[in-house]
Amino acid sequence: MDVVSRTWTWLSTGSHWTGAEGVWHRLGQHLFLTVACLLISCAVALPVAVLLGHLGRGGALAVNISNAGRAVPTFAVLVLLLLSPLGTHGSWPTVIALVLFAIPPLLTNAYVGMREVDRGVVEAARGMGMTGRQIVARVELPLAFPFIVTGIRSAAVQVVATTTLAALPGGGGLGRIITAGFRLTDTAQVVAGALLVAVLALLVEGAFVLAQRGLDPLRRRRGRPDGMEYA
């Protein structure tokens, strides 16, 4: 029986989807870790990117430092954190490694989006008496929204794929299916685990594409029946 047939047999076996070691349980762990890391990354990176993009100072340095971090493999960071005192604190080494991995696309896209806003539009808003906060909320963020969501989408897909590393130090997630397959020398289980991660990444990508279309403030304004925009 070839690998494809054996992988399908593994995926279609009901016992592989239930219980503490089943796919549904591992999927829940994977999603929880992904969402937690993504929220922390957004809370750290987006305010900094929006502020620096609005001020127009210091952003290039922050982006370059952030992008330099991409050269460091996430696995290497995870190993170093596991060897540090943090290694005794459960999932925190994995969380920190994934957060550091997710920050660069979030920071870069949000900053670029803020700086790509037409300066003429910003000056016109300032001339109308808008405060700095009003300009950010009503002008810059709506116009930078596609860039920001693209950064979040990119970070989310990367985190979904990289969260499989959580299984190496004994954490949860779909990566446990893959590591168990290696331990059992079960190629079909390894392929099944990798396929599940790939499908989840594609679903996350699609969800963010739909969310971007539905939540884009400029698209929603253009879609109003009266064609009018409101502040």
N, C-alpha and C positions, 0 to 999 in steps of 0.2 A: 504494500500500500504506500503510495507516494506521500510526500509531506502535506500537500494540499488536502488530500482526502483525510489524513490523520488530524490535521488542524481543524477541519470541519467537524470531524467526529468529536474532538475535544470540546469545541464550542457548542455543539448541539447536545452535549451530555448535561442533563439537568443538575446532577450532583455537583458539577463544577461551578454552578452559579449561586448556590446556597451555602449557608453556614459561615463561620468565621473566616474561612479561607476561600470563600466563594467570590465570584466576580462582582456581585452586587455590593458586598461588604467592602471589597477592595476599591471598587469604583467610588463609593461614598467617602472613603479615606482619601482617595486621590483628589476628588473634587474639593473636599474640605481644606486640604493642604494647599491646593492651587488657589482657591478663593482667598484664604487667609494671607498667603504670601503676596497675592496681587493687590489686595486692599492695603497692606502695609506699604508696599512699593509705591502705590498711588499716593498714599498719605505723605510719604517722604518726598517723592520726586515732583509731583505736579505743582504743589504750592511754590516750590523753589523755582521751577521752570516758568511758571506764570509770572511770578514777581520779577525775575531777571529779564524775561521777555518784555514785560511792561516797562521796566526801567531802562532796558537797553544797555546795561552795564554788567560785566562779569559773566555773562551767559556763555560766551565762547570758551572761556577757560573752564567753566563747569562742565560743558558738553565734552570738551577734549579730555578732561580727566575721567569723566564718566565712560566715554568710548574707549579709553585706554584700558579700563577694567575688563572690557570684552576679551582682551588678549589673554586673560588669566582663565584657564579652564575651570568650570564650575566644580568638577570632580576634585581638582587640586585644592580649591578653597574648602570644599567639604571635608577632605582628609585633614587639612590643617586645623580646621575647627574641631574636628573629632579628637585630635591629639592635644588640643588645648583644654583648659579647665571647663570650657563649655561642653565638652564631649560627654560630661556626666549629667547634662540637663536635658534628657529626652530628645525631643524633635527640634530643639532650638538651633543646633548646628545646621540642620537641613533648611530650616526656615530662613536663617540668616544668609546662607549660600544662595538660595533661590531669590531672596529679596535683592541681594547685590547683583544677581544676574538679570533681574527684571528692570532695574532702575535705568540703565542706559537708553533703551528705546523709549521709555516714558519721558525721560528728561529731554532727550534730543528732539523728539517729535513735538512735544508741547512748546519747547523754546522756539523751534523753527516756525511753528504755527503762529505764535505770538508775534514774531518778528516779520512774518510775511504779510501781516495785516497792513493794508494801504495806509501809509502815514498821513495822507491827505484826509482820509476818513477820520483818523484819530484827532487830527488838528481841528477838523470841523466840529467834532463832538466837544472838544475842549473849548472851542469858540462859542458853543451854545451854552457854556456854563457847567458842563458836567464835571464832577469831581473825578479823581483818579480811580476810585472804586467803581463809580458808575461807568467809566470808560471801559474798565476791565470787564465788568459784568454784562454791559449792554452792547458793546462794540467788539472788543478784542476776542473775548471768549467765544461768542457766536461765530465769528469769522474763522477762528482757529480751531473750531470744533472738529472738522474732518481730520486735521493733523493729530489732534489729541487722541481721538478715538482710534486712529490708525496705530498710534504708539501703544495704546492699551491693548488693542487686538494682537499686535505683534508680541507684546510681553506675555499676554495670556497664553498664546499658542506655544511660546518658548517654555513657559513655566509648566504647562501641561506635559510637554515632552520630557522636560528635565526632572520633573517630580519623580520619575521612575528611579532616580538615584537615591531617593529616600529609603529604598529597600536594602541598599548596601549596608548601612549601619543597623539594619533591623527594623526600620520604620515601615509604615503601611503604604497602601497604594497599589496600583496595578503592577508596579515594578516587582512586587513580591511574587506575582505569577511567573514573571520571567526568571527571577533568581531561583525559584523553586524548580522551574523547568531545567535550568542548568544543573542544579544539584541532583536532579533525578535523571539527567541525560535524556530528557524528553524533548526532542526537537519540536514536536507538534505544540507542546505547551509554551515553549519559548516564542514560537511564531504567533500563536494565539494571543499571548500577552502583548507582543509588539503590535499586532493588528488592532487590538482593543485600544491601545494608546494612540495609534494613528487615527482611528475612527473618532475618538474623543477629541483629538486636536482639530480635525476637520469640522466636527460639529460646533466646537467653540468658535472657530473661524467664521462659520456660517451665521452663528447667533450674533456675533458682533457686527457682521455686515448688515444684517437685518436691523439690528438696533441702531446702527449709524444712520440708516435710511429713515427710520421711523422717528428718531429723536433729534435729528439735525434741526436746530432752531430756524435756520434760513429756509430750509425746505418746507418746514411747517408754516412759516409766514407766507411763502409764495403760494402755498396751497389753500390759503383762506379764500372763501367764496368772493369776498368783496375786494380782494387783492390788496388790502391795506395792511400796514405793519403797525404794530403797537409797541410802545416802549415798555 
